Amino acid sequence: MAAISDRLKFKLLTALTLILTVCVLTAGIPPANSYANRRSADLVRQADAAAIKDPRTAAVNYHMASLLQPSNGAIINKLADAYLSLNRPDRAVEALRRLPRGEGRAKIADIQFRSGQFEAAIATLEQMMADKQTPGPLTAKSRALLELDKTDQATAAAREAVSYGLGDDQAALQLGFSYAAGGKTLELAALISSLRPLEARQTLEKAQVSKTALAHALYAQGLLRSSQRVLLKTPALNSEGYLLLARIELAPRQPGPSELAAAKAHLIKGLAIDPGNLQLHRLLRDAYRHLDDQAGVDRESDLIKQLETGKI
């Protein structure tokens, strides 16, 4: 009886929430705002508690709370984060578009970039720049252009961002990476010598050492496609290069069959060069786990154990 009572209580509360929501969204029939606010706060508390272990329930509760308080940016941002944890960037973007005055555009552009929707990210950033010109969106636009292998356009956008003269380290770094990706070594050297921030200068100096070093630096900046292009154009790739290629393939929250197959192939090539590399073996075990290949998981687990204990 208690279980039935709990289910009935949940259904009644859900129905009441929906009725209040209709009132909020229907002109001329305002609900009791204090009750709506209290109910919304309760839903947010429940969602916060469930966010880690049960993101689906959290998303439902944040959604209902956002309908009760449609102008509450904090709730909408939490709803977007819940959708991202469910690997639903499309729903996260949909939620953020409800924020007034384009307040969610920066986060939308970041989600689109991370989802590989570079053209969409550029369009969102250009909407931001139509309202206000700042280095941040220009730098982000340069990043998206570089991922699309539009090096000259990426360089132009980064150069414009740097021209604001606000000491933006990210803009300077992006310009350096655009120079490096485009093979403009003289321009890169001149930029490095003019940089004052020590960290930015050291990052670009390391990227100059080799193509693999550049690929690692691009990867660290979240420029995965650019990193991958550098590696695939590098002759006689070493085991570290193959390891990085595999990491790039496994970067999505839920890598698909083609990414898993490519990662596996890269790791096997890396192990042919360096059979005792524990990092390669561990990542290959993870790839087998994603592929539901238990025999592969067991085989790699045994090899890892032997390597760790010095038996091979």
LUMKOL-473724 format. One record per residue (C-alpha): residue number from 1; residue in one letter; x negated, y negated, z. Coordinates in steps of 0.05 Angstrom, whole numbers. Last residue first. Example, Ala and Ser with C-alpha at 12.3 -4.5 7.8 and 13.67 -1.06 7.14 Angstrom:
BEGIN
<pt><i>2</i><aa>s</aa><x>-273</x><y>21</y><z>143</z></pt>
<pt><i>1</i><aa>a</aa><x>-246</x><y>90</y><z>156</z></pt>
***
This chain:
BEGIN
<pt><i>312</i><aa>i</aa><x>-1151</x><y>197</y><z>-381</z></pt>
<pt><i>311</i><aa>k</aa><x>-1142</x><y>218</y><z>-308</z></pt>
<pt><i>310</i><aa>g</aa><x>-1157</x><y>148</y><z>-283</z></pt>
<pt><i>309</i><aa>t</aa><x>-1096</x><y>145</y><z>-237</z></pt>
<pt><i>308</i><aa>e</aa><x>-1064</x><y>87</y><z>-276</z></pt>
<pt><i>307</i><aa>l</aa><x>-1080</x><y>119</y><z>-343</z></pt>
<pt><i>306</i><aa>q</aa><x>-1050</x><y>185</y><z>-323</z></pt>
<pt><i>305</i><aa>k</aa><x>-987</x><y>152</y><z>-296</z></pt>
<pt><i>304</i><aa>i</aa><x>-980</x><y>110</y><z>-360</z></pt>
<pt><i>303</i><aa>l</aa><x>-988</x><y>172</y><z>-403</z></pt>
<pt><i>302</i><aa>d</aa><x>-934</x><y>209</y><z>-364</z></pt>
<pt><i>301</i><aa>s</aa><x>-886</x><y>149</y><z>-368</z></pt>
<pt><i>300</i><aa>e</aa><x>-900</x><y>144</y><z>-443</z></pt>
<pt><i>299</i><aa>r</aa><x>-879</x><y>216</y><z>-455</z></pt>
<pt><i>298</i><aa>d</aa><x>-819</x><y>211</y><z>-409</z></pt>
<pt><i>297</i><aa>v</aa><x>-793</x><y>148</y><z>-444</z></pt>
<pt><i>296</i><aa>g</aa><x>-805</x><y>179</y><z>-513</z></pt>
<pt><i>295</i><aa>a</aa><x>-766</x><y>241</y><z>-493</z></pt>
<pt><i>294</i><aa>q</aa><x>-711</x><y>197</y><z>-465</z></pt>
<pt><i>293</i><aa>d</aa><x>-701</x><y>160</y><z>-530</z></pt>
<pt><i>292</i><aa>d</aa><x>-641</x><y>116</y><z>-513</z></pt>
<pt><i>291</i><aa>l</aa><x>-669</x><y>63</y><z>-561</z></pt>
<pt><i>290</i><aa>h</aa><x>-672</x><y>11</y><z>-505</z></pt>
<pt><i>289</i><aa>r</aa><x>-711</x><y>62</y><z>-463</z></pt>
<pt><i>288</i><aa>y</aa><x>-757</x><y>77</y><z>-521</z></pt>
<pt><i>287</i><aa>a</aa><x>-772</x><y>2</y><z>-526</z></pt>
<pt><i>286</i><aa>d</aa><x>-785</x><y>-1</y><z>-451</z></pt>
<pt><i>285</i><aa>r</aa><x>-834</x><y>57</y><z>-456</z></pt>
<pt><i>284</i><aa>l</aa><x>-868</x><y>20</y><z>-514</z></pt>
<pt><i>283</i><aa>l</aa><x>-874</x><y>-41</y><z>-470</z></pt>
<pt><i>282</i><aa>r</aa><x>-908</x><y>0</y><z>-416</z></pt>
<pt><i>281</i><aa>h</aa><x>-955</x><y>34</y><z>-465</z></pt>
<pt><i>280</i><aa>l</aa><x>-976</x><y>-31</y><z>-497</z></pt>
<pt><i>279</i><aa>q</aa><x>-988</x><y>-63</y><z>-429</z></pt>
<pt><i>278</i><aa>l</aa><x>-1028</x><y>-3</y><z>-407</z></pt>
<pt><i>277</i><aa>n</aa><x>-1078</x><y>-7</y><z>-464</z></pt>
<pt><i>276</i><aa>g</aa><x>-1115</x><y>59</y><z>-466</z></pt>
<pt><i>275</i><aa>p</aa><x>-1102</x><y>76</y><z>-539</z></pt>
<pt><i>274</i><aa>d</aa><x>-1131</x><y>9</y><z>-564</z></pt>
<pt><i>273</i><aa>i</aa><x>-1131</x><y>7</y><z>-640</z></pt>
<pt><i>272</i><aa>a</aa><x>-1080</x><y>62</y><z>-652</z></pt>
<pt><i>271</i><aa>l</aa><x>-1044</x><y>35</y><z>-591</z></pt>
<pt><i>270</i><aa>g</aa><x>-1033</x><y>-31</y><z>-627</z></pt>
<pt><i>269</i><aa>k</aa><x>-1004</x><y>3</y><z>-688</z></pt>
<pt><i>268</i><aa>i</aa><x>-956</x><y>43</y><z>-643</z></pt>
<pt><i>267</i><aa>l</aa><x>-936</x><y>-22</y><z>-609</z></pt>
<pt><i>266</i><aa>h</aa><x>-921</x><y>-57</y><z>-675</z></pt>
<pt><i>265</i><aa>a</aa><x>-879</x><y>2</y><z>-700</z></pt>
<pt><i>264</i><aa>k</aa><x>-839</x><y>4</y><z>-634</z></pt>
<pt><i>263</i><aa>a</aa><x>-826</x><y>-70</y><z>-637</z></pt>
<pt><i>262</i><aa>a</aa><x>-801</x><y>-64</y><z>-709</z></pt>
<pt><i>261</i><aa>a</aa><x>-754</x><y>-7</y><z>-691</z></pt>
<pt><i>260</i><aa>l</aa><x>-728</x><y>-46</y><z>-631</z></pt>
<pt><i>259</i><aa>e</aa><x>-716</x><y>-109</y><z>-672</z></pt>
<pt><i>258</i><aa>s</aa><x>-679</x><y>-69</y><z>-726</z></pt>
<pt><i>257</i><aa>p</aa><x>-636</x><y>-33</y><z>-675</z></pt>
<pt><i>256</i><aa>g</aa><x>-615</x><y>-97</y><z>-639</z></pt>
<pt><i>255</i><aa>p</aa><x>-649</x><y>-132</y><z>-581</z></pt>
<pt><i>254</i><aa>q</aa><x>-601</x><y>-152</y><z>-525</z></pt>
<pt><i>253</i><aa>r</aa><x>-629</x><y>-212</y><z>-488</z></pt>
<pt><i>252</i><aa>p</aa><x>-670</x><y>-228</y><z>-549</z></pt>
<pt><i>251</i><aa>a</aa><x>-746</x><y>-228</y><z>-537</z></pt>
<pt><i>250</i><aa>l</aa><x>-758</x><y>-155</y><z>-557</z></pt>
<pt><i>249</i><aa>e</aa><x>-782</x><y>-172</y><z>-627</z></pt>
<pt><i>248</i><aa>i</aa><x>-826</x><y>-228</y><z>-600</z></pt>
<pt><i>247</i><aa>r</aa><x>-856</x><y>-182</y><z>-548</z></pt>
<pt><i>246</i><aa>a</aa><x>-872</x><y>-132</y><z>-603</z></pt>
<pt><i>245</i><aa>l</aa><x>-909</x><y>-185</y><z>-643</z></pt>
<pt><i>244</i><aa>l</aa><x>-947</x><y>-204</y><z>-580</z></pt>
<pt><i>243</i><aa>l</aa><x>-970</x><y>-133</y><z>-568</z></pt>
<pt><i>242</i><aa>y</aa><x>-991</x><y>-127</y><z>-641</z></pt>
<pt><i>241</i><aa>g</aa><x>-1034</x><y>-189</y><z>-633</z></pt>
<pt><i>240</i><aa>e</aa><x>-1064</x><y>-163</y><z>-568</z></pt>
<pt><i>239</i><aa>s</aa><x>-1082</x><y>-98</y><z>-605</z></pt>
<pt><i>238</i><aa>n</aa><x>-1122</x><y>-136</y><z>-658</z></pt>
<pt><i>237</i><aa>l</aa><x>-1097</x><y>-161</y><z>-725</z></pt>
<pt><i>236</i><aa>a</aa><x>-1144</x><y>-148</y><z>-783</z></pt>
<pt><i>235</i><aa>p</aa><x>-1117</x><y>-205</y><z>-826</z></pt>
<pt><i>234</i><aa>t</aa><x>-1072</x><y>-258</y><z>-795</z></pt>
<pt><i>233</i><aa>k</aa><x>-1012</x><y>-277</y><z>-837</z></pt>
<pt><i>232</i><aa>l</aa><x>-964</x><y>-234</y><z>-796</z></pt>
<pt><i>231</i><aa>l</aa><x>-992</x><y>-266</y><z>-732</z></pt>
<pt><i>230</i><aa>v</aa><x>-981</x><y>-338</y><z>-755</z></pt>
<pt><i>229</i><aa>r</aa><x>-911</x><y>-322</y><z>-779</z></pt>
<pt><i>228</i><aa>q</aa><x>-893</x><y>-289</y><z>-712</z></pt>
<pt><i>227</i><aa>s</aa><x>-916</x><y>-350</y><z>-673</z></pt>
<pt><i>226</i><aa>s</aa><x>-874</x><y>-395</y><z>-716</z></pt>
<pt><i>225</i><aa>r</aa><x>-814</x><y>-349</y><z>-707</z></pt>
<pt><i>224</i><aa>l</aa><x>-824</x><y>-349</y><z>-632</z></pt>
<pt><i>223</i><aa>l</aa><x>-832</x><y>-423</y><z>-618</z></pt>
<pt><i>222</i><aa>g</aa><x>-815</x><y>-416</y><z>-544</z></pt>
<pt><i>221</i><aa>q</aa><x>-875</x><y>-459</y><z>-523</z></pt>
<pt><i>220</i><aa>a</aa><x>-912</x><y>-397</y><z>-496</z></pt>
<pt><i>219</i><aa>y</aa><x>-901</x><y>-364</y><z>-563</z></pt>
<pt><i>218</i><aa>l</aa><x>-933</x><y>-423</y><z>-599</z></pt>
<pt><i>217</i><aa>a</aa><x>-993</x><y>-419</y><z>-552</z></pt>
<pt><i>216</i><aa>h</aa><x>-1000</x><y>-343</y><z>-562</z></pt>
<pt><i>215</i><aa>a</aa><x>-996</x><y>-352</y><z>-638</z></pt>
<pt><i>214</i><aa>l</aa><x>-1049</x><y>-406</y><z>-636</z></pt>
<pt><i>213</i><aa>a</aa><x>-1095</x><y>-360</y><z>-595</z></pt>
<pt><i>212</i><aa>t</aa><x>-1083</x><y>-305</y><z>-646</z></pt>
<pt><i>211</i><aa>k</aa><x>-1101</x><y>-353</y><z>-703</z></pt>
<pt><i>210</i><aa>s</aa><x>-1165</x><y>-370</y><z>-667</z></pt>
<pt><i>209</i><aa>v</aa><x>-1198</x><y>-421</y><z>-621</z></pt>
<pt><i>208</i><aa>q</aa><x>-1155</x><y>-481</y><z>-641</z></pt>
<pt><i>207</i><aa>a</aa><x>-1096</x><y>-461</y><z>-596</z></pt>
<pt><i>206</i><aa>k</aa><x>-1142</x><y>-466</y><z>-536</z></pt>
<pt><i>205</i><aa>e</aa><x>-1157</x><y>-539</y><z>-553</z></pt>
<pt><i>204</i><aa>l</aa><x>-1083</x><y>-552</y><z>-561</z></pt>
<pt><i>203</i><aa>t</aa><x>-1068</x><y>-527</y><z>-491</z></pt>
<pt><i>202</i><aa>q</aa><x>-1128</x><y>-562</y><z>-462</z></pt>
<pt><i>201</i><aa>r</aa><x>-1106</x><y>-630</y><z>-490</z></pt>
<pt><i>200</i><aa>a</aa><x>-1035</x><y>-621</y><z>-464</z></pt>
<pt><i>199</i><aa>e</aa><x>-1061</x><y>-603</y><z>-394</z></pt>
<pt><i>198</i><aa>l</aa><x>-1111</x><y>-661</y><z>-392</z></pt>
<pt><i>197</i><aa>p</aa><x>-1059</x><y>-715</y><z>-409</z></pt>
<pt><i>196</i><aa>r</aa><x>-1100</x><y>-769</y><z>-445</z></pt>
<pt><i>195</i><aa>l</aa><x>-1096</x><y>-745</y><z>-516</z></pt>
<pt><i>194</i><aa>s</aa><x>-1137</x><y>-783</y><z>-568</z></pt>
<pt><i>193</i><aa>s</aa><x>-1190</x><y>-729</y><z>-578</z></pt>
<pt><i>192</i><aa>i</aa><x>-1135</x><y>-677</y><z>-587</z></pt>
<pt><i>191</i><aa>l</aa><x>-1099</x><y>-720</y><z>-640</z></pt>
<pt><i>190</i><aa>a</aa><x>-1163</x><y>-729</y><z>-680</z></pt>
<pt><i>189</i><aa>a</aa><x>-1177</x><y>-654</y><z>-678</z></pt>
<pt><i>188</i><aa>l</aa><x>-1105</x><y>-638</y><z>-700</z></pt>
<pt><i>187</i><aa>e</aa><x>-1109</x><y>-688</y><z>-758</z></pt>
<pt><i>186</i><aa>l</aa><x>-1175</x><y>-656</y><z>-781</z></pt>
<pt><i>185</i><aa>t</aa><x>-1147</x><y>-586</y><z>-775</z></pt>
<pt><i>184</i><aa>k</aa><x>-1084</x><y>-596</y><z>-816</z></pt>
<pt><i>183</i><aa>g</aa><x>-1069</x><y>-522</y><z>-827</z></pt>
<pt><i>182</i><aa>g</aa><x>-994</x><y>-534</y><z>-827</z></pt>
<pt><i>181</i><aa>a</aa><x>-983</x><y>-492</y><z>-765</z></pt>
<pt><i>180</i><aa>a</aa><x>-1039</x><y>-529</y><z>-730</z></pt>
<pt><i>179</i><aa>y</aa><x>-1012</x><y>-598</y><z>-749</z></pt>
<pt><i>178</i><aa>s</aa><x>-942</x><y>-578</y><z>-727</z></pt>
<pt><i>177</i><aa>f</aa><x>-971</x><y>-550</y><z>-662</z></pt>
<pt><i>176</i><aa>g</aa><x>-1007</x><y>-616</y><z>-649</z></pt>
<pt><i>175</i><aa>l</aa><x>-943</x><y>-657</y><z>-663</z></pt>
<pt><i>174</i><aa>q</aa><x>-905</x><y>-611</y><z>-615</z></pt>
<pt><i>173</i><aa>l</aa><x>-958</x><y>-622</y><z>-562</z></pt>
<pt><i>172</i><aa>a</aa><x>-954</x><y>-698</y><z>-570</z></pt>
<pt><i>171</i><aa>a</aa><x>-878</x><y>-697</y><z>-566</z></pt>
<pt><i>170</i><aa>q</aa><x>-881</x><y>-652</y><z>-505</z></pt>
<pt><i>169</i><aa>d</aa><x>-931</x><y>-697</y><z>-470</z></pt>
<pt><i>168</i><aa>d</aa><x>-886</x><y>-759</y><z>-477</z></pt>
<pt><i>167</i><aa>g</aa><x>-931</x><y>-818</y><z>-461</z></pt>
<pt><i>166</i><aa>l</aa><x>-876</x><y>-868</y><z>-478</z></pt>
<pt><i>165</i><aa>g</aa><x>-909</x><y>-892</y><z>-542</z></pt>
<pt><i>164</i><aa>y</aa><x>-846</x><y>-887</y><z>-585</z></pt>
<pt><i>163</i><aa>s</aa><x>-892</x><y>-866</y><z>-641</z></pt>
<pt><i>162</i><aa>v</aa><x>-898</x><y>-797</y><z>-611</z></pt>
<pt><i>161</i><aa>a</aa><x>-826</x><y>-780</y><z>-629</z></pt>
<pt><i>160</i><aa>e</aa><x>-838</x><y>-806</y><z>-700</z></pt>
<pt><i>159</i><aa>r</aa><x>-899</x><y>-762</y><z>-707</z></pt>
<pt><i>158</i><aa>a</aa><x>-858</x><y>-703</y><z>-682</z></pt>
<pt><i>157</i><aa>a</aa><x>-804</x><y>-715</y><z>-735</z></pt>
<pt><i>156</i><aa>a</aa><x>-855</x><y>-723</y><z>-791</z></pt>
<pt><i>155</i><aa>t</aa><x>-893</x><y>-661</y><z>-770</z></pt>
<pt><i>154</i><aa>a</aa><x>-829</x><y>-619</y><z>-769</z></pt>
<pt><i>153</i><aa>q</aa><x>-812</x><y>-646</y><z>-838</z></pt>
<pt><i>152</i><aa>d</aa><x>-880</x><y>-625</y><z>-864</z></pt>
<pt><i>151</i><aa>t</aa><x>-877</x><y>-557</y><z>-830</z></pt>
<pt><i>150</i><aa>k</aa><x>-808</x><y>-535</y><z>-854</z></pt>
<pt><i>149</i><aa>d</aa><x>-821</x><y>-463</y><z>-833</z></pt>
<pt><i>148</i><aa>l</aa><x>-750</x><y>-458</y><z>-803</z></pt>
<pt><i>147</i><aa>e</aa><x>-783</x><y>-450</y><z>-734</z></pt>
<pt><i>146</i><aa>l</aa><x>-821</x><y>-514</y><z>-749</z></pt>
<pt><i>145</i><aa>l</aa><x>-756</x><y>-550</y><z>-765</z></pt>
<pt><i>144</i><aa>a</aa><x>-726</x><y>-528</y><z>-699</z></pt>
<pt><i>143</i><aa>r</aa><x>-786</x><y>-552</y><z>-660</z></pt>
<pt><i>142</i><aa>s</aa><x>-786</x><y>-619</y><z>-697</z></pt>
<pt><i>141</i><aa>k</aa><x>-713</x><y>-628</y><z>-679</z></pt>
<pt><i>140</i><aa>a</aa><x>-730</x><y>-616</y><z>-606</z></pt>
<pt><i>139</i><aa>t</aa><x>-784</x><y>-669</y><z>-610</z></pt>
<pt><i>138</i><aa>l</aa><x>-735</x><y>-718</y><z>-643</z></pt>
<pt><i>137</i><aa>p</aa><x>-682</x><y>-702</y><z>-590</z></pt>
<pt><i>136</i><aa>g</aa><x>-731</x><y>-718</y><z>-534</z></pt>
<pt><i>135</i><aa>p</aa><x>-766</x><y>-780</y><z>-564</z></pt>
<pt><i>134</i><aa>t</aa><x>-704</x><y>-825</y><z>-558</z></pt>
<pt><i>133</i><aa>q</aa><x>-658</x><y>-858</y><z>-609</z></pt>
<pt><i>132</i><aa>k</aa><x>-587</x><y>-865</y><z>-583</z></pt>
<pt><i>131</i><aa>d</aa><x>-517</x><y>-851</y><z>-610</z></pt>
<pt><i>130</i><aa>a</aa><x>-538</x><y>-826</y><z>-680</z></pt>
<pt><i>129</i><aa>m</aa><x>-595</x><y>-790</y><z>-645</z></pt>
<pt><i>128</i><aa>m</aa><x>-547</x><y>-746</y><z>-607</z></pt>
<pt><i>127</i><aa>q</aa><x>-509</x><y>-728</y><z>-671</z></pt>
<pt><i>126</i><aa>e</aa><x>-577</x><y>-713</y><z>-703</z></pt>
<pt><i>125</i><aa>l</aa><x>-592</x><y>-665</y><z>-646</z></pt>
<pt><i>124</i><aa>t</aa><x>-527</x><y>-627</y><z>-658</z></pt>
<pt><i>123</i><aa>a</aa><x>-542</x><y>-621</y><z>-733</z></pt>
<pt><i>122</i><aa>i</aa><x>-613</x><y>-598</y><z>-717</z></pt>
<pt><i>121</i><aa>a</aa><x>-586</x><y>-545</y><z>-669</z></pt>
<pt><i>120</i><aa>a</aa><x>-538</x><y>-520</y><z>-723</z></pt>
<pt><i>119</i><aa>e</aa><x>-595</x><y>-513</y><z>-772</z></pt>
<pt><i>118</i><aa>f</aa><x>-636</x><y>-476</y><z>-720</z></pt>
<pt><i>117</i><aa>q</aa><x>-584</x><y>-424</y><z>-700</z></pt>
<pt><i>116</i><aa>g</aa><x>-636</x><y>-376</y><z>-673</z></pt>
<pt><i>115</i><aa>s</aa><x>-598</x><y>-364</y><z>-608</z></pt>
<pt><i>114</i><aa>r</aa><x>-651</x><y>-403</y><z>-568</z></pt>
<pt><i>113</i><aa>f</aa><x>-642</x><y>-462</y><z>-615</z></pt>
<pt><i>112</i><aa>q</aa><x>-566</x><y>-460</y><z>-611</z></pt>
<pt><i>111</i><aa>i</aa><x>-570</x><y>-457</y><z>-535</z></pt>
<pt><i>110</i><aa>d</aa><x>-618</x><y>-516</y><z>-533</z></pt>
<pt><i>109</i><aa>a</aa><x>-574</x><y>-557</y><z>-580</z></pt>
<pt><i>108</i><aa>i</aa><x>-513</x><y>-542</y><z>-537</z></pt>
<pt><i>107</i><aa>k</aa><x>-552</x><y>-563</y><z>-474</z></pt>
<pt><i>106</i><aa>a</aa><x>-571</x><y>-630</y><z>-506</z></pt>
<pt><i>105</i><aa>r</aa><x>-500</x><y>-639</y><z>-533</z></pt>
<pt><i>104</i><aa>g</aa><x>-463</x><y>-628</y><z>-468</z></pt>
<pt><i>103</i><aa>e</aa><x>-451</x><y>-701</y><z>-451</z></pt>
<pt><i>102</i><aa>g</aa><x>-421</x><y>-715</y><z>-520</z></pt>
<pt><i>101</i><aa>r</aa><x>-377</x><y>-770</y><z>-492</z></pt>
<pt><i>100</i><aa>p</aa><x>-332</x><y>-722</y><z>-453</z></pt>
<pt><i>99</i><aa>l</aa><x>-349</x><y>-648</y><z>-439</z></pt>
<pt><i>98</i><aa>r</aa><x>-304</x><y>-601</y><z>-477</z></pt>
<pt><i>97</i><aa>r</aa><x>-359</x><y>-584</y><z>-526</z></pt>
<pt><i>96</i><aa>l</aa><x>-395</x><y>-550</y><z>-468</z></pt>
<pt><i>95</i><aa>a</aa><x>-342</x><y>-495</y><z>-465</z></pt>
<pt><i>94</i><aa>e</aa><x>-346</x><y>-478</y><z>-539</z></pt>
<pt><i>93</i><aa>v</aa><x>-422</x><y>-478</y><z>-534</z></pt>
<pt><i>92</i><aa>a</aa><x>-419</x><y>-427</y><z>-477</z></pt>
<pt><i>91</i><aa>r</aa><x>-368</x><y>-385</y><z>-516</z></pt>
<pt><i>90</i><aa>d</aa><x>-415</x><y>-381</y><z>-576</z></pt>
<pt><i>89</i><aa>p</aa><x>-475</x><y>-366</y><z>-530</z></pt>
<pt><i>88</i><aa>r</aa><x>-440</x><y>-302</y><z>-507</z></pt>
<pt><i>87</i><aa>n</aa><x>-495</x><y>-259</y><z>-478</z></pt>
<pt><i>86</i><aa>l</aa><x>-456</x><y>-247</y><z>-414</z></pt>
<pt><i>85</i><aa>s</aa><x>-507</x><y>-289</y><z>-375</z></pt>
<pt><i>84</i><aa>l</aa><x>-496</x><y>-343</y><z>-428</z></pt>
<pt><i>83</i><aa>y</aa><x>-422</x><y>-342</y><z>-414</z></pt>
<pt><i>82</i><aa>a</aa><x>-435</x><y>-352</y><z>-340</z></pt>
<pt><i>81</i><aa>d</aa><x>-482</x><y>-410</y><z>-355</z></pt>
<pt><i>80</i><aa>a</aa><x>-427</x><y>-443</y><z>-397</z></pt>
<pt><i>79</i><aa>l</aa><x>-377</x><y>-435</y><z>-340</z></pt>
<pt><i>78</i><aa>k</aa><x>-427</x><y>-466</y><z>-292</z></pt>
<pt><i>77</i><aa>n</aa><x>-435</x><y>-525</y><z>-340</z></pt>
<pt><i>76</i><aa>i</aa><x>-359</x><y>-532</y><z>-344</z></pt>
<pt><i>75</i><aa>i</aa><x>-354</x><y>-532</y><z>-268</z></pt>
<pt><i>74</i><aa>a</aa><x>-407</x><y>-586</y><z>-260</z></pt>
<pt><i>73</i><aa>g</aa><x>-376</x><y>-628</y><z>-315</z></pt>
<pt><i>72</i><aa>n</aa><x>-309</x><y>-635</y><z>-281</z></pt>
<pt><i>71</i><aa>s</aa><x>-264</x><y>-668</y><z>-334</z></pt>
<pt><i>70</i><aa>p</aa><x>-219</x><y>-607</y><z>-344</z></pt>
<pt><i>69</i><aa>q</aa><x>-205</x><y>-598</y><z>-269</z></pt>
<pt><i>68</i><aa>l</aa><x>-149</x><y>-546</y><z>-268</z></pt>
<pt><i>67</i><aa>l</aa><x>-171</x><y>-517</y><z>-334</z></pt>
<pt><i>66</i><aa>s</aa><x>-243</x><y>-517</y><z>-309</z></pt>
<pt><i>65</i><aa>a</aa><x>-223</x><y>-477</y><z>-248</z></pt>
<pt><i>64</i><aa>m</aa><x>-190</x><y>-424</y><z>-292</z></pt>
<pt><i>63</i><aa>h</aa><x>-253</x><y>-419</y><z>-334</z></pt>
<pt><i>62</i><aa>y</aa><x>-298</x><y>-416</y><z>-274</z></pt>
<pt><i>61</i><aa>n</aa><x>-256</x><y>-359</y><z>-246</z></pt>
<pt><i>60</i><aa>v</aa><x>-257</x><y>-319</y><z>-311</z></pt>
<pt><i>59</i><aa>a</aa><x>-332</x><y>-331</y><z>-320</z></pt>
<pt><i>58</i><aa>a</aa><x>-346</x><y>-308</y><z>-249</z></pt>
<pt><i>57</i><aa>t</aa><x>-306</x><y>-244</y><z>-261</z></pt>
<pt><i>56</i><aa>r</aa><x>-349</x><y>-230</y><z>-322</z></pt>
<pt><i>55</i><aa>p</aa><x>-413</x><y>-249</y><z>-285</z></pt>
<pt><i>54</i><aa>d</aa><x>-402</x><y>-194</y><z>-233</z></pt>
<pt><i>53</i><aa>k</aa><x>-466</x><y>-182</y><z>-193</z></pt>
<pt><i>52</i><aa>i</aa><x>-500</x><y>-249</y><z>-203</z></pt>
<pt><i>51</i><aa>a</aa><x>-441</x><y>-298</y><z>-210</z></pt>
<pt><i>50</i><aa>a</aa><x>-394</x><y>-263</y><z>-161</z></pt>
<pt><i>49</i><aa>a</aa><x>-405</x><y>-310</y><z>-102</z></pt>
<pt><i>48</i><aa>d</aa><x>-408</x><y>-371</y><z>-146</z></pt>
<pt><i>47</i><aa>a</aa><x>-343</x><y>-349</y><z>-180</z></pt>
<pt><i>46</i><aa>q</aa><x>-307</x><y>-342</y><z>-113</z></pt>
<pt><i>45</i><aa>r</aa><x>-331</x><y>-411</y><z>-92</z></pt>
<pt><i>44</i><aa>v</aa><x>-310</x><y>-440</y><z>-159</z></pt>
<pt><i>43</i><aa>l</aa><x>-241</x><y>-409</y><z>-153</z></pt>
<pt><i>42</i><aa>d</aa><x>-232</x><y>-438</y><z>-83</z></pt>
<pt><i>41</i><aa>a</aa><x>-254</x><y>-507</y><z>-108</z></pt>
<pt><i>40</i><aa>s</aa><x>-203</x><y>-504</y><z>-164</z></pt>
<pt><i>39</i><aa>r</aa><x>-148</x><y>-485</y><z>-115</z></pt>
<pt><i>38</i><aa>r</aa><x>-167</x><y>-544</y><z>-71</z></pt>
<pt><i>37</i><aa>n</aa><x>-169</x><y>-591</y><z>-130</z></pt>
<pt><i>36</i><aa>a</aa><x>-101</x><y>-567</y><z>-156</z></pt>
<pt><i>35</i><aa>y</aa><x>-72</x><y>-574</y><z>-86</z></pt>
<pt><i>34</i><aa>s</aa><x>-97</x><y>-645</y><z>-80</z></pt>
<pt><i>33</i><aa>n</aa><x>-73</x><y>-662</y><z>-149</z></pt>
<pt><i>32</i><aa>a</aa><x>-1</x><y>-641</y><z>-136</z></pt>
<pt><i>31</i><aa>p</aa><x>16</x><y>-627</y><z>-208</z></pt>
<pt><i>30</i><aa>p</aa><x>29</x><y>-680</y><z>-262</z></pt>
<pt><i>29</i><aa>i</aa><x>88</x><y>-668</y><z>-308</z></pt>
<pt><i>28</i><aa>g</aa><x>89</x><y>-729</y><z>-355</z></pt>
<pt><i>27</i><aa>a</aa><x>39</x><y>-702</y><z>-404</z></pt>
<pt><i>26</i><aa>t</aa><x>28</x><y>-627</y><z>-402</z></pt>
<pt><i>25</i><aa>l</aa><x>-44</x><y>-606</y><z>-391</z></pt>
<pt><i>24</i><aa>v</aa><x>-44</x><y>-611</y><z>-316</z></pt>
<pt><i>23</i><aa>c</aa><x>25</x><y>-580</y><z>-310</z></pt>
<pt><i>22</i><aa>v</aa><x>4</x><y>-522</y><z>-355</z></pt>
<pt><i>21</i><aa>t</aa><x>-56</x><y>-513</y><z>-310</z></pt>
<pt><i>20</i><aa>l</aa><x>-13</x><y>-512</y><z>-248</z></pt>
<pt><i>19</i><aa>i</aa><x>29</x><y>-456</y><z>-279</z></pt>
<pt><i>18</i><aa>l</aa><x>-34</x><y>-418</y><z>-298</z></pt>
<pt><i>17</i><aa>t</aa><x>-61</x><y>-424</y><z>-227</z></pt>
<pt><i>16</i><aa>l</aa><x>6</x><y>-400</y><z>-199</z></pt>
<pt><i>15</i><aa>a</aa><x>4</x><y>-339</y><z>-245</z></pt>
<pt><i>14</i><aa>t</aa><x>-67</x><y>-323</y><z>-223</z></pt>
<pt><i>13</i><aa>l</aa><x>-48</x><y>-329</y><z>-150</z></pt>
<pt><i>12</i><aa>l</aa><x>13</x><y>-284</y><z>-161</z></pt>
<pt><i>11</i><aa>k</aa><x>-28</x><y>-233</y><z>-198</z></pt>
<pt><i>10</i><aa>f</aa><x>-82</x><y>-232</y><z>-144</z></pt>
<pt><i>9</i><aa>k</aa><x>-30</x><y>-223</y><z>-90</z></pt>
<pt><i>8</i><aa>l</aa><x>2</x><y>-166</y><z>-128</z></pt>
<pt><i>7</i><aa>r</aa><x>-66</x><y>-132</y><z>-135</z></pt>
<pt><i>6</i><aa>d</aa><x>-80</x><y>-141</y><z>-61</z></pt>
<pt><i>5</i><aa>s</aa><x>-11</x><y>-114</y><z>-42</z></pt>
<pt><i>4</i><aa>i</aa><x>-20</x><y>-54</y><z>-86</z></pt>
<pt><i>3</i><aa>a</aa><x>-87</x><y>-39</y><z>-53</z></pt>
<pt><i>2</i><aa>a</aa><x>-57</x><y>-48</y><z>17</z></pt>
<pt><i>1</i><aa>m</aa><x>0</x><y>0</y><z>0</z></pt>
***
